[in-house]
């Protein structure tokens, strides 16, 4: 068993996650392996309380770099 952050809608065993829960879930590592590979679960370190899904895919800045005149 391990702790995983849900990054997108998925089914883990008998549980359906239509929305992403705020807290990590516990799941069997064998079941979770395919979902981690698919990108809908992310393992959570034992010492960490939460994983922010935005940390996995940081947004790019839309601002243009400053130009020298």
C-alpha atoms as one frame of an Amber mdcrd trajectory, in Angstrom:
protein
   0.000   0.000   0.000   1.152   3.487  -0.805  -0.092   7.058  -0.797  -0.946
   8.692  -4.108  -2.182  12.074  -5.265  -5.044  11.864  -7.744  -4.234  14.109
 -10.726  -7.287  13.355 -12.857 -10.513  11.359 -12.940  -9.847   7.635 -12.569
 -10.941   4.352 -11.014  -8.717   2.839  -8.336  -9.915  -0.628  -7.417 -13.625
  -0.222  -6.584 -13.404   3.545  -5.971 -14.309   6.059  -8.681 -12.675   9.484
  -8.480 -14.732  11.749 -10.748 -13.173  14.791  -9.088  -9.657  15.221  -7.775
  -9.643  14.927  -3.963  -7.603  17.447  -1.978  -5.895  14.781   0.133  -3.775
  11.852  -1.060  -5.400   8.421  -1.185  -4.096   5.016  -0.147  -3.958   2.428
  -2.897  -2.389  -0.926  -3.606   0.923  -0.349  -5.374   0.154  -3.016  -7.978
  -3.145  -1.354  -8.949  -1.627   2.119  -8.855   1.342   1.312 -11.121  -0.686
   1.468 -14.353  -2.426   4.669 -13.231   0.910   6.298 -12.380   2.167   5.354
 -15.860  -1.018   6.858 -17.355  -0.423  10.106 -15.460  -3.575  10.139 -13.316
  -1.855   9.199 -10.033   1.414  10.439  -8.547   3.198   8.778  -5.637   3.400
  10.863  -2.460   6.522  10.675  -0.310   5.987   9.273   3.171   7.208  12.559
   4.698   5.049  14.822   2.528   1.502  15.744   3.458   0.248  16.715  -0.002
   1.241  16.957  -3.622   0.203  20.001  -5.611  -0.770  18.824  -9.106   0.373
  22.190 -10.463   3.931  21.333  -9.401   3.932  18.496 -11.930   3.208  20.851
 -14.843   4.305  24.408 -14.072   2.590  27.078 -16.145   4.651  28.957 -18.661
   4.820  32.701 -18.473   2.824  34.482 -21.164   4.884  37.651 -20.877   7.432
  38.425 -23.523  11.013  38.964 -22.450  12.031  42.582 -22.033  13.689  44.072
 -25.108  16.621  46.442 -25.019  16.014  49.771 -26.721
